[in-house]
């Protein structure tokens, strides 16, 4: 089974990746990677033990990476992370980042000529291209998906489409439109 990485770091926003991991779990092994193997505390206080630390990751083993938002102060100096992103970009693997997560892509130097969105004041950070920012919920360019934090459902579904596991049922369910299970019960 193919594998996808999810970056976790102190204050990461777990809700931003729940739809993505939920739609991928039946088709991909979802593994977490931290800056170290130390326990990570999310923005809501959820404690998560990473499967791996960044130095243990071989890019060839993964189809891509998902990067949630959080306080980027925790990742701002991680050259190991930036190099991992550069390698994934070079190999045209999925790189999906939401809310403040696109900071990692910008710091790695891959957003200089790529349209993107981010939920940070990109003008105050020199690593972001000012001309390629787009204020949209989701921006998808080739193998890169970026999203505003409030667009986490669409972000997860965009990842599902990219990975070939998107269905109308999942889309309807996560958007709160339909629940086939209940509809079938009501038909009985």
Secondary structure, 3 states (H helix, E strand, C coil): CEEEEEECCCCCCHHHHHHHHHHHCCCEEEEEEECCCCCEECCCCCEECCCEEHHHCCHHHCCEEEECCCCHHHCCCCHHHHHHHHHHHHCCCEEEEECCCHHHHHHCCCCCCCCECCCCCHHHCCCCCCCCECCCCEEEECCEEEECHHHHHHHHHHHHHHHCCCCHHHHHHHCCCCCHHHHHHHHC
